[in-house]
């Protein structure tokens, strides 16, 4: 870890500041770099290489990733880690993920890095929740894991300028108009129809897991008359049930 003393990061440019942060917090064993395959992690990987810090990059496969994203990740110098159970299997244990409770992130995306200092491409600009994040944080689910977010204060423009200036490769979905990449039919996705048309096989597999979940729930009392009605409710991102019903349906 480099000691920067009272160095004022405020007067550095975005790239210089991010590299200084990477060098400042570098652990002896190197970082665990969390690589999602999105533009922010592409910039993060580039910065880690440019800074000269030690790290090993990992991509946590979710099993419902867009094929184009998986193809891109396979072309990158990162280790792909498969989960013990697929999303389809986990639905049977956890129910359906929803905007307020995305268990899928913890189970599939955030599994690695225990006992390590983890680099992420999280940016405050992305959401109101992330706006309150600090550059260095302890994981609230695993106290042995520390997060460092070197580009927490970058804008999307900063990210793209860095990628293009360094001619870094990125996933082709961005060139097709996708603004953010993530799991297919993620509860945060609004344009459901576009994803169902683009990746029908994965969507059909998710639907089958929803049907199996509905069948299991009938033993304890089912609030949806058919598995199709549950599926349609989950796809309708504006639908809402009273909280006590939602708790019983999806947990």
JORACOR-V479701 format. One record per residue. N is the residue number from 1. SS is DSSP state (A for helix, B for strand, O for the rest). OMEGA is omega in whole degrees, 0 to 359 (* if undefined). Layout:
BEGIN
[[N/SS/OMEGA] [N/SS/OMEGA]]
END
This chain:
BEGIN
[[1/O/180] [2/O/179] [3/O/181] [4/O/178] [5/O/183] [6/O/181] [7/O/183] [8/O/182] [9/A/185] [10/A/185] [11/A/176] [12/O/172] [13/O/183] [14/A/182] [15/A/180] [16/A/181] [17/A/180] [18/A/179] [19/A/178] [20/A/178] [21/A/179] [22/A/181] [23/A/182] [24/A/186] [25/O/183] [26/O/178] [27/O/181] [28/O/182] [29/O/182] [30/O/180] [31/B/164] [32/B/183] [33/B/180] [34/B/185] [35/O/181] [36/O/186] [37/O/177] [38/O/185] [39/A/182] [40/A/179] [41/A/174] [42/A/178] [43/A/179] [44/A/179] [45/A/178] [46/A/179] [47/A/179] [48/A/177] [49/A/183] [50/A/183] [51/A/180] [52/O/180] [53/O/177] [54/O/179] [55/B/169] [56/B/185] [57/B/182] [58/B/172] [59/B/178] [60/B/180] [61/O/181] [62/O/183] [63/O/173] [64/O/177] [65/B/174] [66/O/180] [67/A/180] [68/A/179] [69/A/179] [70/A/179] [71/A/180] [72/A/181] [73/A/179] [74/A/179] [75/O/183] [76/O/179] [77/O/181] [78/O/176] [79/B/179] [80/B/182] [81/B/180] [82/O/181] [83/O/177] [84/O/179] [85/O/180] [86/O/176] [87/A/183] [88/A/178] [89/A/183] [90/A/177] [91/A/182] [92/A/180] [93/A/189] [94/A/186] [95/O/184] [96/O/177] [97/O/179] [98/B/185] [99/O/184] [100/O/184] [101/B/181] [102/O/180] [103/A/182] [104/A/180] [105/A/181] [106/A/185] [107/A/188] [108/A/186] [109/A/190] [110/O/185] [111/O/189] [112/O/172] [113/O/180] [114/O/180] [115/O/185] [116/O/167] [117/B/188] [118/B/175] [119/B/176] [120/O/177] [121/O/180] [122/O/178] [123/O/182] [124/A/183] [125/A/188] [126/A/182] [127/O/179] [128/A/180] [129/A/181] [130/A/178] [131/A/181] [132/O/181] [133/O/177] [134/O/181] [135/O/177] [136/B/183] [137/B/170] [138/B/179] [139/O/183] [140/O/178] [141/O/181] [142/O/185] [143/O/178] [144/O/184] [145/O/178] [146/B/179] [147/B/169] [148/B/182] [149/O/187] [150/O/182] [151/O/182] [152/O/183] [153/O/178] [154/O/171] [155/O/176] [156/A/178] [157/A/177] [158/A/182] [159/A/182] [160/A/177] [161/A/179] [162/A/181] [163/A/183] [164/A/179] [165/A/180] [166/O/181] [167/O/180] [168/O/177] [169/O/179] [170/O/183] [171/O/184] [172/A/182] [173/A/178] [174/A/181] [175/A/178] [176/A/176] [177/O/177] [178/O/182] [179/O/179] [180/O/181] [181/O/179] [182/O/182] [183/B/176] [184/O/182] [185/O/173] [186/O/179] [187/O/180] [188/O/182] [189/O/178] [190/O/184] [191/O/184] [192/A/183] [193/A/180] [194/A/181] [195/A/180] [196/A/178] [197/A/183] [198/A/184] [199/O/185] [200/A/182] [201/A/179] [202/A/180] [203/A/178] [204/A/178] [205/A/177] [206/A/179] [207/A/179] [208/A/179] [209/A/177] [210/A/178] [211/A/180] [212/A/178] [213/A/179] [214/A/180] [215/A/179] [216/A/182] [217/A/182] [218/A/180] [219/A/181] [220/A/182] [221/O/186] [222/O/181] [223/O/175] [224/O/185] [225/O/181] [226/O/176] [227/A/179] [228/A/179] [229/A/175] [230/A/179] [231/A/181] [232/A/178] [233/A/181] [234/A/180] [235/A/181] [236/O/187] [237/O/177] [238/O/181] [239/O/180] [240/O/174] [241/O/174] [242/O/189] [243/A/181] [244/A/176] [245/A/181] [246/A/180] [247/A/181] [248/A/184] [249/A/192] [250/A/178] [251/O/*]]
END
